[in-house]
Amino acid sequence: MSCVISETHPGVEVVPQAVTHSFFCSLLQLTGVLDDCFCDVESIDVFNNFKIYPRIKKLTERDYFRYYKVNLKRPCPFWPDDGHCAIKDCHVEPCPESKVPVGIKSGNYNKYSQAANTMSDMTECEQANELGAINSTLSNQSKEAFADWARHDDAQDHFCELDDETSPDAEYVDLLLNPERFTGYKGPSAWRVWNSIYEENCFKPRSVYRPLNPLAPSRGESKGFYNWLEGLCLEKRVFYRLISGLHSSINIHLCAEYLLDEGWGRSVWGPNVQEFRQRFDTAETKGEGTRRLKNLYFLYLIELRALYKVAPYFERAIVNLYTGNSQEDGETKELLLQIFNEIKAFPMHFDEKSMFAGHKMEAKTLKEEFRLHFKNISRIMDCVGCSKCRLWGKLQTQGLGTALKVLFSEKEIKNLPEHSPSKGFQLTRQEIVALLNGFGR
Ligand SMILES: Cc1cc2nc3c(=O)[nH]c(=O)nc-3n(C[C@H](O)[C@H](O)[C@H](O)COP(=O)(O)OP(=O)(O)OC[C@H]3O[C@@H](n4cnc5c(N)ncnc54)[C@H](O)[C@@H]3O)c2cc1C
């Protein structure tokens, strides 16, 4: 959770200071054990700040992870669009195709089609364009398996509504050049999105008001809300805490890279402690801030657990983080495997076994409900009226959706064949990029 600010762009000055979330949290002396798991804030801080974050930062700077294909023009499916906001800092600069590494832009493994078997007449260059991410050393058997893989992928139960990567509106974005930070997006448009996420998608009856909700007639009453929350089964409580953790992450990032000064053609970005206090200080938030920060740690643990579970998928030699540059690809994979090794050594993982463990039929229904609620949240991201916020909102929900997909695919991941793609479990490049970048946040 540390966020070291280091990017430089023309006309933009960044306060040359290492800013960490734990620095913010230490302002509020956040300590102690987290609810619904056996882990404490201090252990996570040490583990993350020394072992994980420096490596994740390096990983997300590599080509495979910095280009994310996204459709920021999809209409809001729930209410008429607010119209895209005109705030300058909401602008997202798409990446010209010529800048995207050839291996990435020509598609990924599961876009493989039968056409590849009939390509013998093509020039090498044409083949590279068609096959794109497919490693040229693959056997025919593997190629066939990829075709199966693609079919399976279309039918797989996703936790997120995925953007259609073939839509002309889907564009590559260089995440390093479009960092998540303060944009000035706020007020009724932003509240409507948050409100609809919590009200309609967190299993909550309308009669229970969320604490301090600016859209609630009574501004929300915390006692009733927490009585309701505590009465829920673990799964539904977890759902609320994940969403609240995501909300905290977004709001912390806007405090950590705030627009501090602007004028004479240059902008100064840096941490805004005052803004952070207003959102998270116990006194300023009637105790809500501490809960919200703990939910962020909880979200971290869930994503960490998903990475632990998905490690065997990536450890197979057949999985190649392909950009077309074999040296770069080898180093990227090595770095990812180092991260998995650190994660395996962490002793306080969240135990997801207690989730969906009840009666078989009940557990199945609940899991499906969970999936559909989360999918709906990913659709609400198309209602965010600020492109930069929409980009990072979509990426982080897709990252969390991918983490949930991993957590509920334990059996399939265990049974992965070593030398061929599996029919039971598969991740697209977009999901991998979202999972690691989301965790990096
Ligand atoms: C998907 C999305 C992405 C965004 N990305 C950005 C961005 O990149 N940069 C940027 O500057 N702005 C971004 N915003 C806007 C930002 O999140 C806030 O909405 C905005 O700054 C206004 O803040 P606020 O203080 O009015 O409360 P909001 O954050 O809008 O929250 C509304 C209400 O929800 C409750 N609440 C707040 N935090 C939590 C929590 N963690 N858990 C539970 N309840 C909570 C409080 O009652 C609060 O009044 C984004 C908004 C959305 C919906």
Ligand as a Chemical Component Dictionary entry (heavy atoms), coordinates in Angstrom:
data_LIG
# 
_chem_comp.id                   LIG 
_chem_comp.type                 NON-POLYMER 
_chem_comp.pdbx_formal_charge   0 
_chem_comp.three_letter_code    LIG 
# 
loop_
_chem_comp_atom.comp_id 
_chem_comp_atom.atom_id 
_chem_comp_atom.alt_atom_id 
_chem_comp_atom.type_symbol 
_chem_comp_atom.charge 
_chem_comp_atom.model_Cartn_x 
_chem_comp_atom.model_Cartn_y 
_chem_comp_atom.model_Cartn_z 
_chem_comp_atom.pdbx_ordinal 
LIG C1  C1  C 0 -15.639 4.716  -9.203 1  
LIG C2  C2  C 0 -15.145 6.077  -8.752 2  
LIG C3  C3  C 0 -13.808 6.407  -8.967 3  
LIG C4  C4  C 0 -13.329 7.660  -8.571 4  
LIG N1  N1  N 0 -12.023 7.974  -8.810 5  
LIG C5  C5  C 0 -11.552 9.203  -8.473 6  
LIG C6  C6  C 0 -10.214 9.591  -8.782 7  
LIG O1  O1  O 0 -9.451  8.829  -9.387 8  
LIG N2  N2  N 0 -9.799  10.839 -8.428 9  
LIG C7  C7  C 0 -10.645 11.708 -7.791 10 
LIG O2  O2  O 0 -10.232 12.830 -7.494 11 
LIG N3  N3  N 0 -11.919 11.352 -7.472 12 
LIG C8  C8  C 0 -12.391 10.145 -7.793 13 
LIG N4  N4  N 0 -13.686 9.796  -7.489 14 
LIG C9  C9  C 0 -14.492 10.677 -6.642 15 
LIG C10 C10 C 0 -14.244 10.394 -5.139 16 
LIG O3  O3  O 0 -14.323 9.018  -4.859 17 
LIG C11 C11 C 0 -15.287 11.094 -4.252 18 
LIG O4  O4  O 0 -16.585 10.703 -4.675 19 
LIG C12 C12 C 0 -15.194 12.598 -4.276 20 
LIG O5  O5  O 0 -13.900 13.018 -3.923 21 
LIG C13 C13 C 0 -16.194 13.243 -3.296 22 
LIG O6  O6  O 0 -15.924 12.781 -1.967 23 
LIG P1  P1  P 0 -16.903 12.919 -0.745 24 
LIG O7  O7  O 0 -16.105 13.355 0.428  25 
LIG O8  O8  O 0 -18.085 13.762 -1.114 26 
LIG O9  O9  O 0 -17.375 11.430 -0.412 27 
LIG P2  P2  P 0 -17.462 10.198 -1.371 28 
LIG O10 O10 O 0 -16.140 9.525  -1.461 29 
LIG O11 O11 O 0 -18.134 10.582 -2.640 30 
LIG O12 O12 O 0 -18.385 9.195  -0.547 31 
LIG C14 C14 C 0 -19.809 9.381  -0.437 32 
LIG C15 C15 C 0 -20.223 8.936  0.929  33 
LIG O13 O13 O 0 -19.911 7.536  1.102  34 
LIG C16 C16 C 0 -19.460 7.289  2.439  35 
LIG N5  N5  N 0 -18.093 6.765  2.369  36 
LIG C17 C17 C 0 -16.938 7.400  2.028  37 
LIG N6  N6  N 0 -15.909 6.565  2.045  38 
LIG C18 C18 C 0 -16.390 5.358  2.389  39 
LIG C19 C19 C 0 -15.819 4.067  2.582  40 
LIG N7  N7  N 0 -14.518 3.836  2.370  41 
LIG N8  N8  N 0 -16.627 3.053  2.995  42 
LIG C20 C20 C 0 -17.951 3.238  3.194  43 
LIG N9  N9  N 0 -18.542 4.426  3.007  44 
LIG C21 C21 C 0 -17.791 5.472  2.619  45 
LIG C22 C22 C 0 -19.568 8.607  3.166  46 
LIG O14 O14 O 0 -20.810 8.636  3.779  47 
LIG C23 C23 C 0 -19.477 9.624  2.075  48 
LIG O15 O15 O 0 -20.100 10.825 2.408  49 
LIG C24 C24 C 0 -14.208 8.579  -7.912 50 
LIG C25 C25 C 0 -15.547 8.235  -7.728 51 
LIG C26 C26 C 0 -16.033 7.017  -8.142 52 
LIG C27 C27 C 0 -17.495 6.676  -7.943 53 
# 
loop_
_chem_comp_bond.comp_id 
_chem_comp_bond.atom_id_1 
_chem_comp_bond.atom_id_2 
_chem_comp_bond.value_order 
_chem_comp_bond.pdbx_ordinal 
LIG C1  C2  SING 1  
LIG C2  C3  SING 2  
LIG C2  C26 DOUB 3  
LIG C3  C4  DOUB 4  
LIG C4  N1  SING 5  
LIG C4  C24 SING 6  
LIG N1  C5  DOUB 7  
LIG C5  C6  SING 8  
LIG C5  C8  SING 9  
LIG C6  O1  DOUB 10 
LIG C6  N2  SING 11 
LIG N2  C7  SING 12 
LIG C7  O2  DOUB 13 
LIG C7  N3  SING 14 
LIG N3  C8  DOUB 15 
LIG C8  N4  SING 16 
LIG N4  C9  SING 17 
LIG N4  C24 SING 18 
LIG C9  C10 SING 19 
LIG C10 O3  SING 20 
LIG C10 C11 SING 21 
LIG C11 O4  SING 22 
LIG C11 C12 SING 23 
LIG C12 O5  SING 24 
LIG C12 C13 SING 25 
LIG C13 O6  SING 26 
LIG O6  P1  SING 27 
LIG P1  O7  DOUB 28 
LIG P1  O8  SING 29 
LIG P1  O9  SING 30 
LIG O9  P2  SING 31 
LIG P2  O10 DOUB 32 
LIG P2  O11 SING 33 
LIG P2  O12 SING 34 
LIG O12 C14 SING 35 
LIG C14 C15 SING 36 
LIG C15 O13 SING 37 
LIG C15 C23 SING 38 
LIG O13 C16 SING 39 
LIG C16 N5  SING 40 
LIG C16 C22 SING 41 
LIG N5  C17 SING 42 
LIG N5  C21 SING 43 
LIG C17 N6  DOUB 44 
LIG N6  C18 SING 45 
LIG C18 C19 SING 46 
LIG C18 C21 DOUB 47 
LIG C19 N7  SING 48 
LIG C19 N8  DOUB 49 
LIG N8  C20 SING 50 
LIG C20 N9  DOUB 51 
LIG N9  C21 SING 52 
LIG C22 O14 SING 53 
LIG C22 C23 SING 54 
LIG C23 O15 SING 55 
LIG C24 C25 DOUB 56 
LIG C25 C26 SING 57 
LIG C26 C27 SING 58 
# 
